[in-house]
Amino acid sequence: MANTSARKRSTSLQRPRSHTTAASQVVRAQLASSVLGNERTVWVYTPPGYSTDAGPTNALLLFDGATYLHQIQAPAMIERLIAAGQIAPTLLVLVDSIDETTRDRELPCYAPMVQFLTDELLPWAHAHWHLSRAPEHTSIGGSSYGGLAASFAAFTRPDVFGRVLAQSGSFWWRPHDDPEYEWLTRQFVDSPRLPLQFYLSIGRREARARVRPNQLIATRHLRDVLRAKGYPVHYTETDGEHHYRAWRANFADALIALLAEQPSDKA
């Protein structure tokens, strides 16, 4: 991984011109959203050898961008796996959550967040980097509420997102006016099978909630529903807790499961 001094930090980006980067880069930008009515930090990681002259690059969008950047160290992990030939070259887009109040509003199955991703964030990214527009080459992921949000985004827009990475997803969630938990799982039950692929991970130490289905039970239930509907699901259950240390421990496995067989397309 390139050191910090070799990384590019920018808040004023230009449309891409023909170029190749020898070293990896992490670009930081501020992106305002008219859909959400706020502004957030977005980090974009490009791997070594990224070139606008080559075919479109695979993309992975992750919620809670600061956590995946600093605690989980996603760019370094992606870089090692690319160098080892274990995953295809992938550009990483890390989306900040601003603060806890905003996160609690925007991530649990929030339609305006999906609109922000598809109508504002991705068009902005496509304007500055050469990314694939094919859903099978566009993955989305996160942990806890972020895993729920990623699954909802793919469920809502399978024409945009084709692969989902959900670490300790909060699949117990329900709207305030709904008496039943596991709302998103019920949507998958009632809907035709979509062209989606999933990586789900959960820790057995997450089975602690008393007033709702806990993370472990809800994730196992979603796994069973998805498999019964015919979805490809890679499921990992560990002894971990609901913490970034557990997510960092299986993040590489998640990347390999979703990105190992994703050569860039040509369109």
C-alpha positions as CSV (number, residue, x, y, z in Angstrom):
1,M,0.0,0.0,0.0
2,A,1.3,3.4,-0.8
3,N,2.2,5.5,2.2
4,T,0.1,8.5,3.3
5,S,2.4,11.0,1.6
6,A,1.8,9.3,-1.8
7,R,-2.0,9.6,-1.4
8,K,-4.0,12.3,-3.1
9,R,-6.4,14.3,-1.1
10,S,-8.8,16.5,-3.0
11,T,-12.1,18.4,-2.6
12,S,-12.1,19.7,-6.2
13,L,-12.0,16.9,-8.7
14,Q,-11.8,17.1,-12.5
15,R,-13.2,14.7,-15.1
16,P,-10.7,11.9,-15.7
17,R,-8.2,12.3,-18.5
18,S,-6.1,9.5,-20.0
19,H,-3.7,8.4,-17.3
20,T,-2.3,5.5,-15.3
21,T,-1.4,5.6,-11.6
22,A,1.6,3.6,-10.6
23,A,0.8,3.7,-6.8
24,S,-2.5,3.4,-5.0
25,Q,-4.4,6.6,-4.1
26,V,-7.0,7.6,-1.6
27,V,-8.9,10.7,-2.6
28,R,-11.0,12.6,-0.1
29,A,-13.9,14.7,-1.3
30,Q,-16.9,16.5,0.1
31,L,-20.2,15.6,-1.7
32,A,-23.3,17.6,-1.2
33,S,-26.7,15.9,-1.6
34,S,-29.9,17.6,-2.6
35,V,-31.8,14.4,-2.0
36,L,-30.6,14.0,1.6
37,G,-30.2,17.7,2.3
38,N,-26.7,17.4,3.7
39,E,-23.0,17.1,2.8
40,R,-20.6,14.3,3.7
41,T,-17.1,13.1,3.2
42,V,-16.4,10.4,0.5
43,W,-13.1,8.6,0.2
44,V,-12.2,6.9,-3.1
45,Y,-9.4,4.3,-3.3
46,T,-7.8,3.4,-6.6
47,P,-5.5,0.4,-6.8
48,P,-1.9,0.5,-8.2
49,G,-2.0,0.4,-12.0
50,Y,-5.5,1.9,-12.2
51,S,-5.8,3.3,-15.7
52,T,-8.6,5.2,-17.5
53,D,-7.4,3.6,-20.7
54,A,-8.2,0.1,-19.5
55,G,-11.7,-1.4,-19.2
56,P,-14.0,-0.2,-16.6
57,T,-13.0,-1.1,-13.0
58,N,-15.1,-3.0,-10.5
59,A,-16.6,-0.9,-7.7
60,L,-17.3,-1.6,-4.1
61,L,-19.3,1.0,-2.1
62,L,-19.2,0.8,1.7
63,F,-21.2,2.6,4.3
64,D,-19.5,3.9,7.5
65,G,-16.6,4.9,5.4
66,A,-14.4,6.3,8.2
67,T,-14.6,2.9,10.0
68,Y,-13.7,0.9,6.9
69,L,-10.9,3.3,6.1
70,H,-9.2,3.6,9.5
71,Q,-10.3,0.7,11.8
72,I,-10.8,-2.1,9.2
73,Q,-8.2,-0.7,6.8
74,A,-10.1,-1.7,3.7
75,P,-7.8,-0.1,1.1
76,A,-4.7,-2.0,2.4
77,M,-6.6,-5.2,2.5
78,I,-7.9,-4.8,-1.0
79,E,-4.5,-3.9,-2.2
80,R,-2.9,-7.1,-0.8
81,L,-5.6,-9.3,-2.3
82,I,-5.3,-7.7,-5.7
83,A,-1.5,-8.1,-5.6
84,A,-1.9,-11.8,-4.6
85,G,-4.3,-12.3,-7.5
86,Q,-7.2,-13.3,-5.1
87,I,-9.6,-10.6,-6.3
88,A,-10.0,-8.5,-9.4
89,P,-8.8,-4.9,-9.4
90,T,-11.5,-2.9,-7.5
91,L,-12.1,0.7,-6.8
92,L,-13.4,1.4,-3.3
93,V,-15.9,4.2,-2.5
94,L,-16.2,4.9,1.2
95,V,-19.3,6.9,2.3
96,D,-19.2,8.7,5.6
97,S,-22.2,8.6,7.9
98,I,-21.8,12.2,9.2
99,D,-23.0,11.5,12.8
100,E,-25.0,8.9,14.8
101,T,-28.3,10.7,14.5
102,T,-27.9,11.0,10.7
103,R,-26.8,7.4,10.5
104,D,-29.8,6.1,12.4
105,R,-32.1,7.9,10.0
106,E,-30.4,7.2,6.7
107,L,-29.2,3.6,6.9
108,P,-32.2,1.5,8.0
109,C,-34.0,0.8,4.7
110,Y,-34.2,4.5,3.8
111,A,-35.3,5.1,0.2
112,P,-33.8,8.6,-0.1
113,M,-30.4,7.0,0.7
114,V,-30.8,4.6,-2.2
115,Q,-31.7,7.6,-4.4
116,F,-28.6,9.5,-3.2
117,L,-26.4,6.5,-4.1
118,T,-27.9,6.0,-7.6
119,D,-28.7,9.6,-8.6
120,E,-25.9,11.5,-7.0
121,L,-23.0,9.5,-5.7
122,L,-22.5,7.0,-8.5
123,P,-23.0,9.6,-11.3
124,W,-20.3,11.7,-9.5
125,A,-18.0,8.7,-9.3
126,H,-18.5,7.8,-12.9
127,A,-17.7,11.4,-13.9
128,H,-14.3,11.2,-12.2
129,W,-13.3,7.5,-12.5
130,H,-13.7,4.8,-15.1
131,L,-16.1,2.4,-13.3
132,S,-18.2,-0.4,-14.6
133,R,-21.9,0.3,-14.9
134,A,-22.8,-3.4,-14.8
135,P,-24.5,-4.5,-11.6
136,E,-22.5,-7.7,-11.4
137,H,-19.4,-5.5,-11.2
138,T,-20.9,-3.1,-8.6
139,S,-20.9,-4.3,-5.0
140,I,-22.3,-2.6,-1.9
141,G,-21.6,-3.4,1.7
142,G,-21.4,-2.4,5.3
143,S,-21.7,-3.5,8.9
144,S,-24.6,-3.4,11.4
145,Y,-27.0,-0.8,10.0
146,G,-24.7,-0.6,7.0
147,G,-25.2,-4.2,6.2
148,L,-28.9,-3.7,6.3
149,A,-28.7,-0.6,4.2
150,A,-26.5,-2.4,1.6
151,S,-29.0,-5.3,1.4
152,F,-31.9,-2.8,1.0
153,A,-30.2,-0.8,-1.7
154,A,-29.5,-4.0,-3.7
155,F,-33.1,-5.2,-3.2
156,T,-34.4,-1.9,-4.3
157,R,-32.1,-1.4,-7.3
158,P,-30.7,-4.7,-8.5
159,D,-30.2,-3.0,-11.8
160,V,-27.4,-1.0,-10.1
161,F,-26.0,-3.3,-7.4
162,G,-25.4,-7.0,-8.0
163,R,-23.4,-8.1,-5.0
164,V,-23.9,-7.5,-1.2
165,L,-21.5,-7.6,1.7
166,A,-23.3,-7.6,5.0
167,Q,-21.3,-7.9,8.2
168,S,-23.5,-8.3,11.3
169,G,-26.4,-6.8,9.4
170,S,-29.2,-5.4,11.5
171,F,-31.8,-7.6,9.9
172,W,-34.0,-7.6,13.0
173,W,-35.0,-4.0,12.0
174,R,-38.6,-3.0,11.5
175,P,-40.3,0.4,10.7
176,H,-41.8,2.1,13.8
177,D,-45.3,1.5,12.6
178,D,-44.8,-2.2,11.8
179,P,-45.5,-4.7,14.7
180,E,-43.3,-7.4,13.1
181,Y,-39.5,-7.5,13.1
182,E,-37.2,-8.6,10.2
183,W,-39.0,-6.3,7.7
184,L,-36.4,-6.7,4.9
185,T,-36.3,-10.5,5.2
186,R,-40.1,-10.5,4.7
187,Q,-39.7,-8.4,1.5
188,F,-37.4,-11.0,0.1
189,V,-39.9,-13.7,1.0
190,D,-42.7,-11.9,-0.9
191,S,-40.6,-10.9,-4.0
192,P,-39.3,-12.8,-7.0
193,R,-35.7,-13.9,-6.9
194,L,-33.4,-11.0,-8.0
195,P,-30.0,-11.2,-9.7
196,L,-28.1,-10.7,-6.5
197,Q,-25.3,-12.5,-4.7
198,F,-24.6,-12.2,-0.9
199,Y,-21.9,-12.5,1.6
200,L,-23.3,-12.6,5.2
201,S,-21.2,-12.8,8.3
202,I,-22.3,-12.8,12.0
203,G,-20.8,-13.5,15.4
204,R,-22.3,-16.0,17.8
205,R,-21.6,-13.5,20.6
206,E,-24.1,-11.2,19.1
207,A,-27.0,-13.2,20.4
208,R,-27.7,-10.9,23.3
209,A,-30.8,-8.9,22.5
210,R,-33.9,-9.7,24.7
211,V,-36.7,-7.6,23.2
212,R,-36.2,-8.4,19.5
213,P,-34.8,-11.1,17.4
214,N,-31.0,-10.7,17.9
215,Q,-28.5,-10.2,15.2
216,L,-27.5,-13.9,15.1
217,I,-31.1,-15.2,14.8
218,A,-32.1,-12.6,12.2
219,T,-29.0,-13.2,10.1
220,R,-29.5,-17.0,10.1
221,H,-33.2,-16.4,9.1
222,L,-32.2,-14.2,6.2
223,R,-29.6,-16.7,5.1
224,D,-32.3,-19.5,5.1
225,V,-34.8,-17.3,3.2
226,L,-32.3,-16.3,0.6
227,R,-31.1,-19.8,0.0
228,A,-34.6,-21.1,-0.2
229,K,-35.3,-18.5,-2.9
230,G,-32.3,-19.6,-4.8
231,Y,-29.9,-16.8,-4.1
232,P,-26.1,-17.5,-4.0
233,V,-25.2,-16.9,-0.3
234,H,-21.7,-17.2,1.2
235,Y,-22.4,-17.4,5.0
236,T,-19.8,-17.1,7.7
237,E,-20.5,-17.5,11.4
238,T,-17.7,-16.8,13.9
239,D,-17.2,-16.4,17.7
240,G,-16.9,-12.6,17.2
241,E,-18.8,-9.8,18.8
242,H,-20.6,-6.8,17.2
243,H,-17.4,-4.9,16.7
244,Y,-15.1,-3.7,14.0
245,R,-12.4,-6.1,15.2
246,A,-14.6,-9.0,14.1
247,W,-15.5,-7.3,10.8
248,R,-11.8,-6.7,10.1
249,A,-11.1,-10.3,10.8
250,N,-13.4,-11.6,8.0
251,F,-13.3,-8.7,5.6
252,A,-10.7,-10.4,3.4
253,D,-12.8,-13.5,3.1
254,A,-15.8,-11.4,2.2
255,L,-13.8,-9.7,-0.6
256,I,-12.6,-13.0,-2.0
257,A,-16.1,-14.4,-1.9
258,L,-17.6,-11.5,-3.8
259,L,-14.8,-10.3,-6.0
260,A,-12.6,-13.3,-6.9
261,E,-14.4,-14.0,-10.1
262,Q,-15.3,-10.5,-11.3
263,P,-13.1,-9.5,-14.2
264,S,-13.9,-6.0,-15.5
265,D,-16.4,-5.8,-18.3
266,K,-15.8,-4.0,-21.6
267,A,-18.7,-1.7,-21.7
